[in-house]
């Protein structure tokens, strides 16, 4: 608000006001409370249109309240309506504006949802002519676009650790990280707790995990973990407790490796891994993570605390989607006094479904020439090109063909052979369709 005083023809002071838009506001005007000797109050701008403001962002407007007369004006009450609007920096009421003096007042528009919003600010004064001035407010919340990712939280699975151990921690952003990822600086206020210097939130992700490693302390203390990115900083308080000589957390795992062997493709196979609290104190398992295609873990919700002697079972699953060997790892993070990050190797082989044809026949009931064995022949269906399958005559009246291929149809015949290798006439044809 610009104000200029000048002497008019009658010798009285008048006031000229020039309207100025604040913070990209549109719309301009004044609201004049005119009265007698108690003073004249001029409010500008009025009404106020904030225009478009992204959801989650704020925009402030400043009003000037000018007392242009020689008598003080007292502001006794402010009433605001409209959920998206608020008064900022309000002085303690009542506020007295001396003769010729100016006071200022700011209103904030903070849309929580997209769409038009309206409100009004009612200013009550002791002006006898019009003691109530109403300022109309309007604005439009727009969907946020291009929101920059910023650090918004730092958390860990355990807020208290006794003795040595590890704590699984996570940094969280307010939006997805940019294409190059976002690097977060980490620090600890205690030498007993170490964290990586930085952790990077991958592109398009909103969080990243890291591990805080805790050493035993001789006196109870609190370590403050701090994550920093740009001007944003988040803290997490980690209580460090002294481990009693008779209270030692220890975790025993019944396997260091899990081998699934051959597993048919798209057929799940599950094996169990048993966790046992084998120390004199409780042990906390904060996480179990699996790597490797086809492997998964279930059976527990973390963190889980096991009292001394208690056990918990994890189900490790191998469900191959393609044929071939696969390897992986199961990493179990805990606060055990030893082996706080246990790694179990995983292996398995996905196999394609296989088929075999079991053939059998009856021996000749009578033969002038004794039978020494049998030859088995196979041909693709609807052809006459038979191939001998056995390398030497079969002495039994049965044969297993394990060289078939899925989706094929085969014709089989058998012929008896005498001691000189002379074959008989072929048997009847037996056809088999392989799935």
HUSULHU-V244147 format. One record per pair of residues at least 12 apart in sequence whose C-alpha atoms are under 6 Angstrom apart, sorted by the first residue. I is the first residue (numbers start at 1). J is the second residue. D is the distance in Angstrom with one decimal. If there is no record, write none. Layout:
BEGIN
i: {I	I}
j: {J	J}
d: {D	D}
END
This chain:
BEGIN
i: {1	1	2	2	3	3	4	22	25	26	27	27	28	28	29	29	30	30	30	30	31	33	34	35	35	38	39	39	39	40	40	40	41	41	42	42	43	43	44	44	46	47	47	48	49	49	50	51	51	52	52	53	53	54	54	54	54	55	55	55	55	55	55	55	58	58	59	59	60	60	61	61	62	62	63	63	64	65	65	65	66	67	67	67	68	69	69	70	71	72	72	72	73	73	74	74	74	74	75	75	75	75	76	76	76	76	77	78	78	79	79	80	80	81	81	82	82	84	84	84	85	85	86	86	87	87	88	88	111	114	114	114	115	115	116	116	117	117	117	118	118	119	120	120	120	121	121	122	149	149	149	149	149	150	150	151	151	152	152	152	153	153	153	154	154	154	155	155	156	156	159	160	160	160	161	162	162	162	163	163	163	164	164	164	164	165	165	165	166	166	166	166	167	167	168	169	169	169	170	170	171	171	172	172	173	175	176	176	176	177	177	177	178	179	180	181	181	181	182	182	183	183	184	184	184	184	184	185	185	185	185	186	186	186	187	187	188	188	189	189	190	192	192	193	193	194	194	195	217	218	219	220	220	220	221	222	222	222	223	223	224	224	247	247	248	248	248	249	249	249	249	249	249	250	250	250	250	250	251	251	251	251	252	252	253	253	254	256	257	257	257	258	259	259	259	260	261	261	262	262	263	263	264	264	264	265	265	265	265	265	265	266	266	266	267	268	268	269	269	270	270	271	271	272	272	272	273	273	274	274	275	275	276	276	277	277	277	277	278	279	280	281	282	282	282	283	283	284	284	284	284	285	285	285	285	286	286	286	286	287	287	287	288	288	289	289	290	290	291	291	292	292	294	294	294	295	295	296	296	297	297	298	298	299	299	320	323	323	323	324	324	325	325	326	326	326	327	327	328	329	329	329	330	330	331	356	356	357	357	358	359	359	359	360	360	361	371	371	372	372	372	373	373	373	373	373	374	374	374	374	374	375	375	375	376	376	376	377	377	377	378	378	379	379	380	381	381	381	406	406	407	407	408	409	409	410	410	411	411	412	412	413	413	414	414}
j: {19	20	17	18	16	17	16	61	50	49	48	49	45	46	45	46	43	44	45	46	43	130	129	128	129	71	69	71	73	67	68	69	66	67	65	66	64	65	63	64	135	135	136	137	138	139	139	139	140	140	141	141	142	141	142	143	144	111	112	113	141	142	143	144	109	110	108	109	107	108	106	107	105	106	104	105	104	102	103	104	102	99	100	101	100	99	100	99	99	97	98	99	96	97	95	96	125	126	94	95	124	125	93	94	124	125	124	122	123	121	122	120	121	119	120	118	119	109	110	111	108	109	107	108	106	107	106	107	141	141	142	143	140	141	139	140	138	139	140	137	138	137	135	136	137	134	135	134	173	174	175	176	177	173	174	173	232	172	173	174	171	172	234	170	171	234	169	170	168	169	238	238	239	240	240	241	242	243	216	242	243	214	215	216	337	214	335	336	212	213	214	335	211	212	211	209	210	211	208	209	207	208	206	207	206	206	204	205	206	203	204	205	203	203	203	201	202	203	200	201	199	200	198	199	200	228	229	197	198	227	228	198	226	227	225	226	224	225	223	224	223	214	215	213	214	212	213	212	242	242	242	240	241	242	240	238	239	240	237	238	236	237	280	281	279	280	281	279	281	282	283	336	337	277	278	279	336	337	276	277	278	336	275	276	274	275	274	344	344	345	346	346	346	347	348	348	348	349	349	350	350	351	350	351	352	320	321	322	350	351	352	319	320	321	319	318	319	317	318	316	317	315	316	314	315	316	313	314	312	313	311	312	310	311	306	308	309	310	309	308	308	308	306	307	308	305	306	304	305	334	335	303	304	333	334	302	303	333	334	302	332	333	331	332	330	331	329	330	328	329	327	328	318	319	320	317	318	316	317	315	316	314	315	314	315	350	350	351	352	349	350	348	349	347	348	349	346	347	346	344	345	346	343	344	343	401	402	400	401	400	398	399	400	397	398	397	417	418	417	418	419	393	394	395	416	417	393	394	415	416	417	393	414	415	388	389	414	389	412	413	411	412	410	411	410	409	410	411	434	435	434	435	434	432	433	431	432	430	431	429	430	427	429	426	427}
d: {5.7	5.6	5.9	5.2	5.9	5.1	5.3	5.9	5.0	5.4	5.8	5.9	5.1	5.9	4.9	4.7	5.5	4.5	5.3	5.1	5.0	5.4	5.8	5.9	4.5	5.4	5.1	5.0	5.8	5.7	5.9	5.8	5.7	4.9	5.7	5.1	5.7	4.7	5.6	5.5	5.6	5.6	4.8	5.2	4.8	5.6	4.7	4.9	5.8	4.8	5.9	5.1	5.8	5.6	4.6	5.7	4.9	5.2	5.5	5.8	5.5	5.7	5.7	5.5	5.6	4.6	5.6	5.3	5.7	4.3	5.4	5.3	5.6	4.2	5.5	5.1	4.7	5.6	5.1	5.9	4.5	5.8	5.1	5.5	4.9	5.5	5.9	4.4	5.0	5.6	4.4	4.9	5.8	5.3	5.7	4.2	5.5	5.8	5.4	5.1	6.0	4.4	5.8	4.5	5.7	5.5	5.0	5.8	4.9	5.7	5.0	5.8	4.5	5.1	5.4	6.0	4.2	5.7	5.2	5.2	5.5	4.7	5.6	5.2	6.0	4.5	5.5	5.8	5.1	4.3	4.7	5.7	5.4	5.0	5.9	4.2	5.7	5.4	5.8	5.6	4.3	4.9	5.4	4.6	5.2	5.7	5.1	4.5	6.0	5.5	4.5	5.8	5.6	5.3	5.3	4.5	6.0	5.7	5.0	5.4	5.8	5.0	5.9	5.9	4.7	5.8	5.6	5.4	5.5	3.9	4.9	5.7	4.5	6.0	5.3	4.5	5.8	5.4	4.3	5.7	4.5	5.1	4.4	4.6	5.9	5.1	3.8	5.9	5.6	4.5	5.6	5.4	5.7	5.1	4.9	5.7	5.4	5.8	5.6	4.4	5.5	5.6	5.8	4.4	5.1	6.0	4.7	5.1	4.7	5.0	4.9	5.6	5.3	4.7	5.7	5.5	4.5	4.2	5.5	5.2	5.8	4.3	5.4	5.3	6.0	5.7	5.2	6.0	4.4	5.6	5.1	5.4	5.7	4.7	5.8	5.2	5.7	4.6	5.4	5.3	5.2	5.7	5.0	5.6	4.6	5.8	5.3	4.9	5.6	5.7	5.9	5.6	4.7	5.7	5.3	5.6	4.5	5.8	5.9	5.1	5.6	4.6	5.0	4.6	5.6	5.2	4.9	5.0	4.7	5.4	4.8	5.0	5.8	5.8	5.4	4.4	4.4	5.6	5.7	4.9	5.7	5.5	5.9	5.1	5.8	4.8	5.6	4.8	4.9	4.5	5.9	5.0	5.9	4.9	5.9	4.7	4.8	5.8	4.8	6.0	5.1	5.8	5.5	4.7	5.9	5.1	5.3	5.9	5.3	5.6	5.9	5.9	5.6	5.2	5.7	5.7	4.2	5.6	5.3	5.6	4.3	5.9	5.4	5.7	4.7	6.0	5.7	5.1	5.8	4.6	5.4	5.1	5.9	4.4	5.8	5.0	5.2	5.6	5.8	5.9	5.7	5.5	5.5	4.2	5.3	5.6	5.4	5.7	4.2	5.6	5.7	5.6	5.3	5.9	4.2	5.5	4.2	5.7	5.5	5.7	5.9	5.2	5.6	4.5	5.7	5.2	5.7	4.6	5.2	5.3	5.8	4.0	5.4	5.0	5.0	5.5	4.7	5.8	5.1	5.6	4.6	5.9	5.2	5.0	5.6	5.3	4.2	4.8	5.9	5.3	5.0	5.9	4.1	5.7	5.4	5.8	5.5	4.4	4.8	5.6	4.7	5.4	5.7	5.0	4.5	5.5	4.3	5.7	5.0	4.6	5.4	5.1	6.0	5.6	4.1	5.5	5.8	4.8	5.6	4.7	5.3	4.9	5.1	4.6	5.8	5.2	4.9	4.9	5.6	4.3	5.4	5.3	5.7	5.3	5.9	5.8	4.6	5.7	5.7	5.3	5.6	4.6	5.8	5.3	4.7	5.5	4.9	5.4	5.3	5.4	5.4	5.3	5.4	5.6	4.2	5.5	5.3	5.5	4.3	5.6	5.1	5.5	5.2	5.8	5.4}
END
